[in-house]
Amino acid sequence: MRGYRGRQLGLTRLTIVASSLFALLIGVAFTVLLWAIADANSSVSARRASRTALVKSGSMEQIVLDLETGQRGFVITGKKDFLEPWTAARKAFPAEARRFTASVTSPEQRRIAAEITKGVRSYLNDYSVPLVDAVRRGDRAASGAAVAVEGKRRVDDLRAQFDQYMEAERVQLAERTDAAGANSRQAVITAAVGLAASIGLVAVVTVLQHRAVVAAGARRGGGRPAARGRRPRRRIPPSNVAEVGALGESFNSMAVSLQDSRRRIMESVEAVHRRTARDLHDGAQQRLVSLMIGLRLAREMLPATETSVTELLDQSITNAQTAIDELRELASGIYPLALTVRGLVTAVEDLASRCPVPVVVHSTYDRRISSAVESNAYFIVAEAVTNAVKHAEASRIDIYLDLTEVLRIRVVDDGIGGVDTATPGSGLTGLTDRVAAFDGKLSIESPPGAGTAVLVQIPMGD
C-alpha cells in the first residue's frame, strides 16, 4: 500500500511539473507572438504612411504643372482662358502644401518637403504671379526669352526635387514592405514553433503518464504480463500519409510562387505603363500644346488678306488639336493620370464621361488603396465596360465600387445578355487573368435578353 501511494505521489508530481512547463511554454510563445504582431502592425502603418506621402507629393507636383502650363499659355497668347488651371492651382496650393508637409515619414523627407514647398511658394509669388500681372498690364518685357528661361529653370529644379523626394519614399516603402513580410514570417514561425513544442510536450507527458499508470496496474495485478513469450500483434498498419502530405505542401508552395510571380509581372507592367503615360503627357503632349499656341499666335498676326496662308494655318491648328486629343486618349488608355493623382473612383468617373454609352458610377468609399490594386481594378472596369459597349448593345451601364475587407466591383448593363464565358474571344480572357493575378473571384450573370452583370472581388492585402 505504501508503494502504491508513493507512485501516486510521483504521478501527481509529474502532472504538476508538466503543467508548469506547459504554462511556461505557452506564456513565452504568446509573448514572442504578440511582440512580432505589434512589430508587424507598426511596419504596416509605416507602409500606409509612405503610400500617402507618395500620393500627396503627386498632387503637389500636379499643382506645379498646372501653374506652369496655364501661365505659359497666357504669356504667349494673352488669352485669359489659359489662366483657368493657373488660378485653380494657385487657390489649391495652400491646402495641398499643408497636406503634403503633414504626410512626411522621416526627418530627411521633412527637410526635402520643406524645400519643395518653399520653392513652389517662391515660384508662385516671386515669378509666376508678377509675370502674369505684367502681361495683364501689357508689359512686353514679360514675354522675353530671359523670363522664359528663368521659369523653365525653376520648374526643372522643382521637378528634380520631387523626383528625389518620391524616389526616397519608394525606397522607404520597399524597406517597410520587406520588414512587414519578415515580421509576418516571424510571427508565423513563432506560432508554429510554439504549437509544435506544445504538441511535443503533451505527447511526452501522455506517454509518461500512460507508462506510470500501466506500471502501477501491473504491480497491483501481481506483476504478471498478459501474454508471456508472445510478440505483441501490430495494430496500426504502416502508412505513407506523410509523403503524400509533403507532396501536397510542395504543390501548394508551387501554386503560391506562381501566384506571386503573376502579381509581380502585373505590377511591373503597371509601373511601365505609368512611366510611359507620364512621359507622353510631360513630353510630346506639352510640345504639341506649345506648337498649337504658336500656330494660333501666328494666325492672329497675319492680315486678313492672306487668305491662303490663314487657311493653311487654320488647318494646321485643327490637325495639332486633333493630335493633342488623340495623344491624350492614348496616354489615358495606357495609364490615366487621374488614377495616379486622384485615385480609382475619379479615374472610373473620367472613364464613364468618355464612354459612348451612358454610364453611372456608384461608389461607397473615398480612400486610396494600393496602387497596384487600383491599377488592376481600373483596367478590370475598363475591360468590362468595353465588352458591354462592343457586344452587349446596351443603352445604360452601371458601375458599383465598394470597399470593405475586399474590393467589390460590379459592372451591370441592360444589353442582350447571353454571354458564353467558354467561347474564345468573348472578351473575358483578360478579365479572368487580371482577377486571378490578385487572388480574386470573378462571376458573371448573363441570362439571354436580360443584360449582363460582372462581379469581381479582390481581397485587400496590406
C-alpha positions as CSV (number, residue, x, y, z in Angstrom):
1,M,0.0,0.0,0.0
2,R,2.9,2.4,0.8
3,G,4.5,1.6,-2.6
4,Y,1.3,2.4,-4.4
5,R,0.8,5.7,-2.5
6,G,4.4,6.6,-3.3
7,R,3.7,6.0,-7.0
8,Q,0.5,8.1,-6.9
9,L,2.6,10.9,-5.4
10,G,5.1,10.5,-8.3
11,L,2.3,10.7,-10.9
12,T,0.9,13.8,-9.2
13,R,4.3,15.4,-9.2
14,L,4.8,14.6,-12.9
15,T,1.4,16.2,-13.7
16,I,2.3,19.3,-11.7
17,V,5.7,19.7,-13.4
18,A,4.3,19.0,-16.9
19,S,1.5,21.6,-16.3
20,S,4.0,24.2,-15.1
21,L,6.3,23.6,-18.2
22,F,3.3,23.8,-20.5
23,A,2.1,27.1,-18.9
24,L,5.7,28.5,-19.2
25,L,5.9,27.4,-22.8
26,I,2.5,29.0,-23.7
27,G,3.4,32.2,-21.9
28,V,6.8,32.6,-23.7
29,A,5.3,31.7,-27.1
30,F,2.4,34.1,-26.8
31,T,4.8,36.9,-25.6
32,V,7.0,36.5,-28.6
33,L,4.0,36.2,-30.9
34,L,2.4,39.4,-29.5
35,W,5.7,41.2,-30.0
36,A,6.0,40.0,-33.6
37,I,2.4,41.0,-34.3
38,A,3.0,44.5,-32.8
39,D,6.1,44.9,-34.9
40,A,4.2,43.8,-38.0
41,N,1.4,46.3,-37.3
42,S,4.0,49.0,-36.9
43,S,5.5,48.1,-40.3
44,V,2.1,48.1,-42.0
45,S,1.3,51.5,-40.6
46,A,4.6,52.8,-41.9
47,R,3.8,51.4,-45.4
48,R,0.5,53.1,-45.4
49,A,2.2,56.4,-44.4
50,S,4.7,56.0,-47.3
51,R,1.8,55.4,-49.8
52,T,0.0,58.5,-48.5
53,A,3.2,60.6,-48.8
54,L,3.6,59.5,-52.5
55,V,0.0,60.4,-53.3
56,K,0.4,63.8,-51.7
57,S,3.7,64.5,-53.5
58,G,2.0,63.6,-56.8
59,S,-0.8,66.1,-56.1
60,M,1.7,68.8,-55.2
61,E,3.6,68.2,-58.4
62,Q,0.4,68.5,-60.4
63,I,-0.1,71.9,-58.8
64,V,3.3,73.0,-60.3
65,L,2.4,71.6,-63.7
66,D,-0.9,73.4,-63.8
67,L,0.8,76.7,-62.7
68,E,3.5,76.4,-65.4
69,T,1.1,75.3,-68.2
70,G,-1.6,77.9,-67.6
71,Q,1.0,80.7,-67.1
72,R,2.9,79.8,-70.3
73,G,-0.3,79.7,-72.4
74,F,-1.4,83.1,-71.1
75,V,2.0,84.7,-71.6
76,I,2.2,83.5,-75.2
77,T,-1.4,84.3,-76.3
78,G,-2.6,86.8,-73.8
79,K,-5.9,85.0,-73.6
80,K,-7.5,84.6,-70.1
81,D,-8.8,81.2,-70.9
82,F,-5.4,79.8,-70.3
83,L,-5.4,81.1,-66.7
84,E,-8.1,78.8,-65.6
85,P,-5.8,75.9,-64.5
86,W,-3.3,78.5,-63.2
87,T,-6.0,80.2,-61.0
88,A,-7.3,76.8,-59.7
89,A,-3.8,75.6,-58.9
90,R,-3.0,78.9,-57.1
91,K,-6.1,78.6,-55.0
92,A,-5.5,75.0,-54.1
93,F,-1.8,75.4,-53.3
94,P,-2.0,76.4,-49.5
95,A,-4.2,73.4,-48.6
96,E,-2.1,70.9,-50.8
97,A,1.1,72.3,-49.2
98,R,-0.3,71.6,-45.7
99,R,-1.3,68.1,-46.6
100,F,2.0,67.5,-48.4
101,T,4.2,68.6,-45.4
102,A,1.9,66.7,-43.0
103,S,2.4,63.4,-44.8
104,V,6.2,63.2,-44.5
105,T,7.6,60.0,-42.9
106,S,11.1,60.9,-41.8
107,P,13.2,63.9,-40.8
108,E,15.1,63.8,-44.1
109,Q,11.9,63.7,-46.1
110,R,10.5,66.6,-43.9
111,R,13.6,68.6,-44.9
112,I,13.1,67.9,-48.6
113,A,9.3,68.6,-48.4
114,A,10.0,71.9,-46.7
115,E,12.4,72.9,-49.5
116,I,9.9,71.8,-52.2
117,T,7.1,73.8,-50.5
118,K,9.4,76.8,-50.2
119,G,10.4,76.5,-53.8
120,V,6.8,76.3,-55.1
121,R,5.8,79.2,-53.0
122,S,8.8,81.2,-54.3
123,Y,8.0,80.2,-57.9
124,L,4.3,81.3,-57.4
125,N,4.9,84.6,-55.5
126,D,8.2,85.7,-56.9
127,Y,7.9,84.6,-60.5
128,S,4.5,83.4,-61.7
129,V,2.2,86.0,-60.1
130,P,4.4,89.0,-61.1
131,L,4.8,87.6,-64.6
132,V,1.0,87.2,-65.1
133,D,0.4,90.7,-63.6
134,A,3.0,92.2,-66.0
135,V,1.3,90.5,-69.0
136,R,-2.0,91.9,-67.9
137,R,-0.5,95.4,-67.8
138,G,0.8,94.9,-71.3
139,D,4.5,94.9,-70.3
140,R,6.3,93.5,-73.4
141,A,9.4,92.6,-71.4
142,A,7.3,89.9,-69.6
143,S,7.4,87.7,-72.7
144,G,11.1,88.0,-73.2
145,A,13.5,85.0,-73.6
146,A,15.2,85.6,-70.2
147,V,11.9,85.4,-68.4
148,A,11.0,82.1,-70.1
149,V,14.5,80.7,-69.3
150,E,14.1,81.7,-65.7
151,G,10.7,80.0,-65.5
152,K,12.0,76.8,-67.1
153,R,14.9,76.6,-64.7
154,R,12.7,77.0,-61.7
155,V,10.3,74.3,-62.8
156,D,13.2,71.9,-63.7
157,D,14.7,72.4,-60.2
158,L,11.3,71.7,-58.6
159,R,10.7,68.6,-60.6
160,A,14.2,67.3,-59.7
161,Q,13.3,67.8,-56.0
162,F,10.0,66.0,-56.5
163,D,11.9,63.1,-58.2
164,Q,14.4,63.0,-55.3
165,Y,11.6,63.0,-52.7
166,M,9.5,60.3,-54.4
167,E,12.5,58.1,-55.0
168,A,13.5,58.2,-51.4
169,E,9.9,57.5,-50.4
170,R,9.7,54.5,-52.7
171,V,13.0,53.1,-51.2
172,Q,11.4,53.5,-47.7
173,L,8.3,51.8,-48.9
174,A,10.3,48.9,-50.2
175,E,12.2,48.6,-47.0
176,R,9.0,48.7,-44.9
177,T,7.4,46.1,-47.2
178,D,10.3,43.8,-46.6
179,A,10.2,44.5,-42.8
180,A,6.4,43.8,-42.8
181,G,7.0,40.5,-44.6
182,A,9.8,39.5,-42.3
183,N,7.7,40.3,-39.2
184,S,4.8,38.3,-40.6
185,R,7.0,35.3,-41.2
186,Q,8.5,35.6,-37.8
187,A,5.0,35.6,-36.3
188,V,4.1,32.5,-38.2
189,I,7.3,30.7,-37.3
190,T,6.8,31.7,-33.6
191,A,3.3,30.3,-33.7
192,A,4.4,27.1,-35.4
193,V,7.3,26.5,-33.0
194,G,5.0,27.2,-30.0
195,L,2.4,24.8,-31.4
196,A,4.9,22.1,-32.2
197,A,6.6,22.4,-28.8
198,S,3.2,22.3,-27.1
199,I,2.2,19.1,-29.0
200,G,5.5,17.5,-28.2
201,L,5.2,18.3,-24.6
202,V,1.7,16.9,-24.4
203,A,2.8,13.8,-26.2
204,V,5.7,13.2,-23.9
205,V,3.6,13.8,-20.7
206,T,0.9,11.5,-22.1
207,V,3.4,8.7,-22.7
208,L,5.0,9.1,-19.3
209,Q,1.6,9.2,-17.6
210,H,0.5,6.1,-19.6
211,R,3.6,4.2,-18.5
212,A,3.2,5.2,-14.9
213,V,-0.4,4.1,-14.8
214,V,0.3,0.8,-16.7
215,A,3.2,0.0,-14.4
216,A,1.1,0.7,-11.3
217,G,-1.7,-1.5,-12.7
218,A,0.8,-4.3,-13.4
219,R,2.2,-4.2,-9.9
220,R,-1.3,-4.3,-8.5
221,G,-2.1,-7.3,-10.6
222,G,0.9,-9.3,-9.4
223,G,3.4,-8.1,-12.0
224,R,2.4,-10.9,-14.5
225,P,2.5,-10.0,-18.2
226,A,-0.7,-10.6,-20.1
227,A,0.9,-12.9,-22.8
228,R,4.3,-14.1,-21.7
229,G,6.5,-15.3,-24.5
230,R,4.3,-13.9,-27.3
231,R,5.2,-10.9,-29.5
232,P,2.7,-8.2,-29.5
233,R,0.4,-8.0,-32.5
234,R,0.8,-4.9,-34.8
235,R,-2.4,-3.0,-34.5
236,I,-1.7,0.0,-36.9
237,P,-0.5,-0.8,-40.4
238,P,2.3,1.4,-41.9
239,S,1.2,4.4,-44.0
240,N,2.7,6.8,-46.5
241,V,0.4,9.7,-45.5
242,A,3.4,11.8,-44.5
243,E,4.9,11.5,-48.0
244,V,1.5,12.5,-49.6
245,G,1.4,15.5,-47.2
246,A,4.9,16.5,-48.2
247,L,3.9,16.3,-51.9
248,G,0.8,18.4,-51.3
249,E,2.8,21.0,-49.5
250,S,5.2,21.1,-52.5
251,F,2.3,21.7,-54.8
252,N,0.9,24.4,-52.6
253,S,4.3,26.1,-52.5
254,M,4.5,26.0,-56.3
255,A,1.0,27.5,-56.6
256,V,1.8,30.3,-54.2
257,S,5.1,31.0,-56.0
258,L,3.2,31.1,-59.4
259,Q,0.6,33.5,-57.9
260,D,3.3,35.8,-56.6
261,S,5.1,35.7,-60.0
262,R,1.9,36.7,-61.8
263,R,1.3,39.5,-59.4
264,R,4.9,40.8,-59.7
265,I,4.7,40.7,-63.5
266,M,1.4,42.7,-63.5
267,E,2.8,45.2,-61.0
268,S,5.9,45.6,-63.2
269,V,3.8,46.1,-66.4
270,E,1.7,48.7,-64.4
271,A,4.8,50.6,-63.5
272,V,6.0,50.7,-67.1
273,H,2.5,51.9,-68.3
274,R,2.6,54.7,-65.6
275,R,6.0,55.9,-66.7
276,T,5.1,55.8,-70.4
277,A,1.9,57.8,-69.8
278,R,3.8,60.4,-67.8
279,D,6.4,60.7,-70.5
280,L,3.8,61.2,-73.1
281,H,2.0,63.8,-71.0
282,D,5.1,65.7,-70.0
283,G,7.0,65.4,-73.3
284,A,5.1,65.0,-76.6
285,Q,1.8,66.4,-75.4
286,Q,3.4,69.6,-73.9
287,R,5.4,70.1,-77.2
288,L,2.2,69.8,-79.2
289,V,0.5,72.3,-77.0
290,S,3.3,74.8,-77.4
291,L,3.2,74.2,-81.2
292,M,-0.6,74.8,-81.3
293,I,-0.2,78.0,-79.3
294,G,2.5,79.2,-81.6
295,L,0.3,78.5,-84.7
296,R,-2.6,80.4,-83.1
297,L,-0.3,83.3,-82.4
298,A,1.0,83.3,-86.0
299,R,-2.6,83.1,-87.2
300,E,-3.6,86.2,-85.3
301,M,-0.6,88.2,-86.5
302,L,-1.4,87.6,-90.2
303,P,-3.6,90.2,-92.0
304,A,-7.0,89.1,-93.2
305,T,-5.9,89.5,-96.9
306,E,-3.5,86.5,-96.6
307,T,-6.4,84.0,-97.1
308,S,-4.3,81.1,-98.4
309,V,-1.8,81.3,-95.5
310,T,-4.6,81.7,-92.9
311,E,-6.4,78.7,-94.3
312,L,-3.3,76.6,-94.1
313,L,-2.7,77.8,-90.5
314,D,-6.3,77.0,-89.6
315,Q,-5.9,73.5,-91.0
316,S,-2.6,73.1,-89.1
317,I,-4.2,74.3,-85.8
318,T,-7.0,71.8,-86.3
319,N,-4.6,69.0,-87.0
320,A,-2.5,69.9,-83.9
321,Q,-5.6,69.9,-81.7
322,T,-6.6,66.5,-83.1
323,A,-3.1,65.2,-82.4
324,I,-3.3,66.5,-78.8
325,D,-6.7,64.9,-78.3
326,E,-5.5,61.6,-79.8
327,L,-2.3,61.7,-77.7
328,R,-4.3,62.4,-74.6
329,E,-6.6,59.5,-75.3
330,L,-3.6,57.3,-75.9
331,A,-1.9,58.3,-72.7
332,S,-5.2,57.8,-70.8
333,G,-5.6,54.3,-72.3
334,I,-2.0,53.4,-71.3
335,Y,-2.4,54.7,-67.7
336,P,-4.7,57.6,-66.9
337,L,-3.2,60.5,-65.0
338,A,-6.4,60.8,-62.8
339,L,-5.7,57.3,-61.5
340,T,-2.2,58.3,-60.1
341,V,-3.3,61.7,-58.7
342,R,-6.9,61.2,-57.6
343,G,-7.5,57.5,-57.3
344,L,-9.7,54.8,-58.6
345,V,-13.1,56.4,-58.2
346,T,-12.1,59.6,-60.0
347,A,-10.4,57.6,-62.8
348,V,-13.5,55.5,-63.3
349,E,-15.8,58.6,-63.4
350,D,-13.5,60.0,-66.0
351,L,-13.7,56.8,-68.0
352,A,-17.5,56.9,-67.7
353,S,-17.6,60.5,-69.0
354,R,-15.8,59.4,-72.2
355,C,-18.0,56.4,-72.9
356,P,-20.3,56.5,-75.9
357,V,-23.0,54.7,-73.7
358,P,-24.4,56.5,-70.7
359,V,-22.6,55.2,-67.6
360,V,-23.4,55.8,-63.9
361,V,-20.8,55.3,-61.2
362,H,-22.0,54.3,-57.7
363,S,-19.2,54.4,-55.0
364,T,-19.4,54.0,-51.2
365,Y,-15.7,54.8,-50.4
366,D,-13.3,57.7,-50.9
367,R,-9.9,56.5,-49.6
368,R,-6.9,55.3,-51.5
369,I,-5.7,51.7,-51.7
370,S,-2.6,50.0,-53.1
371,S,-1.5,51.5,-56.4
372,A,-1.2,48.0,-57.9
373,V,-4.7,47.0,-56.9
374,E,-6.1,50.4,-58.0
375,S,-4.5,50.0,-61.5
376,N,-5.7,46.4,-61.8
377,A,-9.2,47.4,-60.7
378,Y,-9.4,50.3,-63.1
379,F,-8.4,48.2,-66.1
380,I,-10.9,45.5,-65.0
381,V,-13.7,48.1,-65.1
382,A,-12.4,49.5,-68.4
383,E,-12.4,46.0,-70.0
384,A,-15.8,45.2,-68.7
385,V,-17.2,48.5,-70.0
386,T,-15.5,47.9,-73.4
387,N,-17.1,44.5,-73.6
388,A,-20.5,45.9,-72.8
389,V,-20.1,48.7,-75.5
390,K,-18.9,46.3,-78.2
391,H,-21.0,43.2,-77.7
392,A,-24.0,43.9,-75.3
393,E,-25.9,46.6,-77.4
394,A,-26.6,48.3,-74.1
395,S,-28.3,51.6,-73.6
396,R,-27.0,52.1,-70.0
397,I,-24.1,50.8,-67.9
398,D,-23.9,50.9,-64.1
399,I,-20.6,50.6,-62.2
400,Y,-20.6,49.8,-58.4
401,L,-17.5,50.2,-56.3
402,D,-17.5,49.0,-52.7
403,L,-14.5,48.6,-50.3
404,T,-14.6,46.7,-47.0
405,E,-12.2,43.7,-46.4
406,V,-12.4,43.1,-50.1
407,L,-12.8,45.4,-53.1
408,R,-16.1,44.6,-54.9
409,I,-16.5,45.8,-58.5
410,R,-19.9,45.2,-60.2
411,V,-20.5,46.3,-63.8
412,V,-24.1,45.9,-65.0
413,D,-25.6,46.6,-68.4
414,D,-29.1,46.3,-69.8
415,G,-28.0,44.7,-73.1
416,I,-28.8,41.4,-74.8
417,G,-27.0,39.2,-72.3
418,G,-26.3,35.6,-73.2
419,V,-22.5,35.8,-72.7
420,D,-20.8,32.5,-73.2
421,T,-17.7,32.5,-70.9
422,A,-16.3,29.4,-72.6
423,T,-16.2,30.9,-76.1
424,P,-12.7,32.1,-77.1
425,G,-12.6,35.8,-78.0
426,S,-15.6,36.7,-75.8
427,G,-13.6,39.5,-74.2
428,L,-13.4,37.8,-70.8
429,T,-9.9,36.3,-71.0
430,G,-8.2,39.5,-69.9
431,L,-10.7,39.9,-67.1
432,T,-10.0,36.4,-65.9
433,D,-6.2,36.8,-65.9
434,R,-6.3,40.2,-64.1
435,V,-8.6,38.8,-61.3
436,A,-6.6,35.7,-60.9
437,A,-3.3,37.6,-60.6
438,F,-4.6,39.2,-57.4
439,D,-6.2,36.0,-56.0
440,G,-9.7,37.5,-56.7
441,K,-13.0,35.9,-57.7
442,L,-14.9,36.6,-60.9
443,S,-18.6,35.7,-61.5
444,I,-20.8,36.6,-64.5
445,E,-24.6,36.5,-64.7
446,S,-25.8,36.9,-68.3
447,P,-29.3,35.4,-69.0
448,P,-30.3,35.9,-72.6
449,G,-32.2,39.1,-73.1
450,A,-31.7,40.4,-69.5
451,G,-28.3,42.1,-69.6
452,T,-25.0,41.1,-68.1
453,A,-23.6,41.6,-64.6
454,V,-19.9,41.2,-64.0
455,L,-18.9,40.8,-60.3
456,V,-15.3,40.9,-59.2
457,Q,-14.0,40.5,-55.6
458,I,-10.3,41.3,-54.8
459,P,-9.0,40.8,-51.3
460,M,-7.3,43.7,-49.7
461,G,-3.8,42.8,-48.6
462,D,-1.6,45.2,-46.6
